[in-house]
Every structure is written in structure tokens, then in C-alpha cells.
Amino acid sequence: MVFTGKVLIVGGTQGIGKAVAEALGQDAVVWSRRLGVDAADPDSLARAMQRDFGTAPPWGLVHSIGDFVEQPLLTTSAKDFKHLVESNLGSLLHTLQQVVPAMVRARRGRVVLFAAAGVERQRAMTRAPVYFAIKAAVVQMARSLAAEVAGSNVTVNVISPGLIAHEHSHLVSQQRLLPRVPVMRLGNVADVVRCVLWLLAEDAGYVTGDNFTIDGGMQI
Ligand SMILES: NC(=O)c1ccc[n+]([C@@H]2O[C@H](COP(=O)([O-])OP(=O)(O)OC[C@H]3O[C@@H](n4cnc5c(N)ncnc54)[C@H](OP(=O)(O)O)[C@@H]3O)[C@@H](O)[C@H]2O)c1
């Protein structure tokens, strides 16, 4: 795996993002609220971008933010709806607008985003309909961006995890769904990290606009 610069992990202090940062070691730059960077605030992102990258953009961007609320559609509160949009979609748009133009100017870059397994299937997602609808929008947004920047050697791909257990994941709900996982185990962060690292690599430049499901076969 070869990079020609740093990889910025927005949301890299826990869960999947943290595991990616650990795998990258010295090549990782991590942003999150507990480190003073709020991706819901474009000004906060702009300050961090200036501080950490100046005019030279990162080689890679991993956006690993996206809160989950398990609630039926008709009882999802306006507050939860607003939060889900801001966490999953707002923080993503603000981050992309802050980082990707510099990649385009540099004519190189790799972007890896997170949706959720099943969002592209034509079926109901009754466990968390608002969350999954918003994640479907993430995939759509990623594909559009991939087309927008493809001529600049910047790739944009999505990973759609299934039930990935870690110390802050929704373990009760994940355990409840375990019988539906054909490989008969919950995923772990390492299952996802390998795919992220591959998509970040320089020689993955012919892979763009795609959505990779990592769910132990749940969508079969
Ligand atoms: N784990 C799963 O099973 C699963 C399944 C399907 C999809 N996904 C998706 O995969 C991605 C990663 O999941 P995860 O479980 O690793 O997430 P997670 O445990 O919730 O971690 C989210 C990270 O984002 C940071 N963050 C949250 N809001 C932020 C903000 N406004 N600005 C900056 N940083 C922020 C958090 O740190 P701070 O609190 O310090 O900001 C934390 O480091 C998410 O998009 C999630 O929806 C996960």
C-alpha cells in the first residue's frame, strides 16, 4: 500500500475511524470534537484545514461520522431528525467542501465515506428508517462527487458496514440481529479497515463511485 501524503480521518477517535487511524500510524491526521474540531461547523473545519494542511491537501480523506437512532418513522422526533441529518449528511458535506477542492487542485486524492449496509436495496428499513434514508443520500452524494472529480485523479468510494461491533457500537441491537448474519458473527473494525486501506492506496485509482458492503452476507 503506497500513499504520497497524510490521510485525514474526520471522526477518528473511536470505532472504525480510530481503527483506521491506528492502522495508518504516522500517516494519519485525526479530527473530532474531543480534539477541538467540529465537522458540523464549517468555520471549525476551515481553521483545522489551515492549521494542519496549509495549501498542501491530504492524500486521503476518511469521513467516519454518523450517529444512529433506532426509532420507527412515525415516532422519530424533530430533534432526532435534525441531529441525524447534521451528523450523517451535514458534517459530510462541510468536510467534502473543505478538503476536496484542494485535492482537485493538486490533481490527486482518495476519499472514503460511510453509509450502511442495505441502503441501496429496494426494501423497507424498519429498524431505523430515518437513519437509513439519510445514509442512502450519502451514497447518492458520493456518486455525484465521484463523477465531479474523476478527471482530477480523485476517487470517491463508500463503505456500507453491517453490524460492526466496537466499544461504542449499539451492541444490544447488534446482538439481537446476529441470527440474521450468514457468517454467524458480528463484524469487527479490522473487517472494515482492510477495505479502507485498499481504497486509499495509490494503485486503487481505477476504483471510484462505488459502494462496498461489509456485512457478513446480511444483504444476500
Ligand atoms: N459501527 C457500525 O456497526 C456501523 C454500521 C453501519 C454504518 N456505520 C457508519 O460507519 C461510520 C463509523 O461508525 P462508528 O460506529 O465507528 O462511529 P462512532 O463510534 O459513532 O464514531 C464517530 C466518530 O466521529 C466523531 N464525531 C462525531 N460527531 C462529530 C462532529 N460533529 N465533528 C467531528 N467529529 C465527530 C466522534 O468523536 P467525537 O465525539 O470526539 O466528536 C467519533 O470519533 C459512521 O458513519 C456510521 O454511521 C457504522
The ligand as an SDF file (V2000), in Angstrom:
LIG
                    3D

 48 52  0  0  0  0  0  0  0  0999 V2000
  -20.4770    0.5490   13.7020 N   0  0  0  0  0  0  0  0  0  0  0  0
  -21.3840    0.0450   12.8740 C   0  0  0  0  0  0  0  0  0  0  0  0
  -21.8800   -1.0790   13.0330 O   0  0  0  0  0  0  0  0  0  0  0  0
  -21.8510    0.8240   11.6660 C   0  0  0  0  0  0  0  0  0  0  0  0
  -22.8480    0.2600   10.8560 C   0  0  0  0  0  0  0  0  0  0  0  0
  -23.2740    0.9500    9.7420 C   0  0  0  0  0  0  0  0  0  0  0  0
  -22.7290    2.1750    9.4420 C   0  0  0  0  0  0  0  0  0  0  0  0
  -21.7720    2.7260   10.2570 N   0  0  0  0  0  0  0  0  0  0  0  0
  -21.2320    4.0400    9.9000 C   0  0  0  0  0  0  0  0  0  0  0  0
  -19.8050    3.9720    9.8910 O   0  0  0  0  0  0  0  0  0  0  0  0
  -19.2640    5.2140   10.3680 C   0  0  0  0  0  0  0  0  0  0  0  0
  -18.3690    4.9690   11.5710 C   0  0  0  0  0  0  0  0  0  0  0  0
  -19.1320    4.2990   12.5600 O   0  0  0  0  0  0  0  0  0  0  0  0
  -18.6190    4.1300   14.0610 P   0  0  0  0  0  0  0  0  0  0  0  0
  -19.5210    3.1320   14.6890 O   0  0  0  0  0  0  0  0  0  0  0  0
  -17.1430    3.9220   14.0990 O   0  0  0  0  0  0  0  0  0  0  0  0
  -18.9510    5.6040   14.6490 O   0  0  0  0  0  0  0  0  0  0  0  0
  -18.7990    6.1770   16.1330 P   0  0  0  0  0  0  0  0  0  0  0  0
  -18.3200    5.1250   17.0800 O   0  0  0  0  0  0  0  0  0  0  0  0
  -20.0590    6.8930   16.4470 O   0  0  0  0  0  0  0  0  0  0  0  0
  -17.5940    7.2600   15.9990 O   0  0  0  0  0  0  0  0  0  0  0  0
  -17.8480    8.5010   15.3960 C   0  0  0  0  0  0  0  0  0  0  0  0
  -16.6070    9.3660   15.4440 C   0  0  0  0  0  0  0  0  0  0  0  0
  -16.9700   10.6430   14.8950 O   0  0  0  0  0  0  0  0  0  0  0  0
  -16.6320   11.6890   15.7940 C   0  0  0  0  0  0  0  0  0  0  0  0
  -17.6420   12.7490   15.6050 N   0  0  0  0  0  0  0  0  0  0  0  0
  -18.9770   12.6730   15.8130 C   0  0  0  0  0  0  0  0  0  0  0  0
  -19.5670   13.8480   15.5130 N   0  0  0  0  0  0  0  0  0  0  0  0
  -18.5740   14.6790   15.1050 C   0  0  0  0  0  0  0  0  0  0  0  0
  -18.5350   16.0320   14.6660 C   0  0  0  0  0  0  0  0  0  0  0  0
  -19.6430   16.7910   14.5720 N   0  0  0  0  0  0  0  0  0  0  0  0
  -17.3430   16.5750   14.3260 N   0  0  0  0  0  0  0  0  0  0  0  0
  -16.1950   15.8400   14.4230 C   0  0  0  0  0  0  0  0  0  0  0  0
  -16.1650   14.5560   14.8100 N   0  0  0  0  0  0  0  0  0  0  0  0
  -17.3470   13.9820   15.1510 C   0  0  0  0  0  0  0  0  0  0  0  0
  -16.6260   11.0430   17.1780 C   0  0  0  0  0  0  0  0  0  0  0  0
  -15.7240   11.6890   18.0690 O   0  0  0  0  0  0  0  0  0  0  0  0
  -16.1850   12.9680   18.9660 P   0  0  0  0  0  0  0  0  0  0  0  0
  -17.3530   12.5170   19.7800 O   0  0  0  0  0  0  0  0  0  0  0  0
  -14.9590   13.3090   19.7510 O   0  0  0  0  0  0  0  0  0  0  0  0
  -16.5300   14.0570   18.0150 O   0  0  0  0  0  0  0  0  0  0  0  0
  -16.0760    9.6550   16.8520 C   0  0  0  0  0  0  0  0  0  0  0  0
  -14.6500    9.6940   16.7840 O   0  0  0  0  0  0  0  0  0  0  0  0
  -20.4800    6.1120   10.6560 C   0  0  0  0  0  0  0  0  0  0  0  0
  -20.7800    6.8720    9.5160 O   0  0  0  0  0  0  0  0  0  0  0  0
  -21.5920    5.1220   10.9120 C   0  0  0  0  0  0  0  0  0  0  0  0
  -22.8930    5.6620   10.6650 O   0  0  0  0  0  0  0  0  0  0  0  0
  -21.3260    2.0760   11.3650 C   0  0  0  0  0  0  0  0  0  0  0  0
  1  2  1  0
  2  3  2  0
  2  4  1  0
  4  5  1  0
  4 48  2  0
  5  6  2  0
  6  7  1  0
  7  8  2  0
  8  9  1  0
  8 48  1  0
  9 10  1  0
  9 46  1  0
 10 11  1  0
 11 12  1  0
 11 44  1  0
 12 13  1  0
 13 14  1  0
 14 15  2  0
 14 16  1  0
 14 17  1  0
 17 18  1  0
 18 19  2  0
 18 20  1  0
 18 21  1  0
 21 22  1  0
 22 23  1  0
 23 24  1  0
 23 42  1  0
 24 25  1  0
 25 26  1  0
 25 36  1  0
 26 27  1  0
 26 35  1  0
 27 28  2  0
 28 29  1  0
 29 30  1  0
 29 35  2  0
 30 31  1  0
 30 32  2  0
 32 33  1  0
 33 34  2  0
 34 35  1  0
 36 37  1  0
 36 42  1  0
 37 38  1  0
 38 39  2  0
 38 40  1  0
 38 41  1  0
 42 43  1  0
 44 45  1  0
 44 46  1  0
 46 47  1  0
M  CHG  2   8   1  16  -1
M  END
$$$$
